[in-house]
Structure formats: C-alpha cells, structure tokens
Amino acid sequence: QVQLAESGGGLVQPGGSLRLSCAASGSIFSFDAMGWYRQAPGKLRELVATIISGGSTNYADSVQGRFTISRNNARNTVYLQMNSLKPEDTAVYYCNLKRPTVVGTRDYWGQGTQVTVSS
C-alpha cells in the first residue's frame, strides 16, 4: 500500500509563493510517476504537474513558468514550488502517485491541501 501526505498549503496574497510537499510511504518504486493535481470549487480535478524518477516533467499550460515540480527519490518526496500565484490558482491541491500495472495504471491520492490566493 501507498500513503501520501501533503503539507504546505495556506493563504497567500497574489504574487506570493508557496511550497507544497508530499511524502510517500509504503512500497515506492523508481518507475512510479508522481505529481500534483488541483480542484477548484465547482470544477473538475485537473493536472498541475508531473515528474518521473528520471526527472522528466510535465506542466499544465496555466502554471508553466510559475510552478516547479521536483522529486527527492531517496526521501520519496515530491515538491511543488509555486511562484507568482494568482487568485485562479486557489484550489485544493492533491498529491498523486501513478503506478503502472499489468492491466493499466493505478492511482494513489493524498488527502489534499488547501491553497488560497487572495488579498
């Protein structure tokens, strides 16, 4: 089993920064992809950024150039550095671990952490 625990959310003014962390425990493998998703009120959950163990990253267009995802494989931790935050970044942010299986992909999710961008 895999458990994911996020931390680092909070209230920040527009233009500010936050750093989210996600610690994974349990059986973690080098081929697991990790990432961040977010869900704003009344909207579907959407991809923010992903990273694989080799370091390749993928970002949503809306956060490209402002957010940076990184991963510490030794600590099974993934981070999301968020700069130049905008009110539209307000959402619950969820950590995700995506594991390939014989029949497809299995997703694991954290409990989420609230990020509010407001003056």
N, C-alpha and C positions, 0 to 999 in steps of 0.2 A: 504494500500500500504506500501511497504518497500523500504527505500532508504539506500544504503550502500556507505560510503565514506572512501576510503583508504588514508593513508598517510605514509610517512617514507621511500619511495624509494629513490634511488640515485646511485651515483658512489662510489664503494669501491674497494680496492685492494684485490687480492687473499689472503685468510687467515683472512680477516677482518670480521666485524659483522655489521648487520643492524637489526633494529626492525620495523616491519610493524604494523600499527594499522588499524582497520576497525570499524568505528562507525555506528551502525544501528539505524535508526529512523523509526517511524511509529509503526505499530502493531507488536510487537515482542512477541513470546510465548516461554515458557520454553521448549517445545518439538521441537523447531526449531534447526536443526543442522547448525553449521557454519563452514566455512573452507576457505582454500586458494587453488587456482589453479594457474598455470602459463602457459604462451605460449611464446615460443621462435620463432624467425623468421623462417618461413618455416615448423614449426612443429604444431602438434595438441595441443590443450589445455590439460593439464594433472593435475591430483590431486597432491597436495603437502601435505596437512594435513587437518584433520577434527577434530571437537570436538563437543560433545553433552553437554547439560546443566549439566548432572551429572558428567562430567569431563572425560569421556572415549575419548581417542584419537586414531587417525589412521594416519600413515605416509607413504609416498612413500619410497620405499627402498633406493632411491638415496639421501634422506635427513635424514634418520633415524640416530639419534645420533648427528646430527649437528643442526637441527632445532627443536624448541619447540613451540607448539601452546598452547595458554591459553585463557581463557574467563572470562570476568567480567560480570556476568549476571545483576547485579544492574545497570551497565552503558551501557548494550547492546553493548559491545565492545569485539572484538576478536583481539588477537595479534599473531604475528609470529616473534619469536626471531631466527635470522639466524646467526649462527657462522661458522667459518672455511669455508667461502664462496669460491666457485670455479668459474672459468670462465663459466663453463657449467650451473651455476645457473642463468646466465644472461637471463632475460625474463621480460615480463610484468606480474605482479602478480595481480590476481583478487580475491577479497573477494566474498564469496558465502554464501547465506543463503538458506537452503533446508527445505521446509515445507511440511510435509505430508498432503495430501488432501484425500477426499473420493475416488477420481479416480486415485490417484497416488502421485507424488511429484511435487511441483512447485519450480523452481529455481529463485532466485533473484541474480543479479550481480552488483558489483561496476564497476566504470569506468576504473579501473586498475591503477597500479603504476609501473613505470619502475625501474628495478633493473639491474645495470650493474656492472659486476665484471671484472676488467681489471687493469693491471699495466700501 
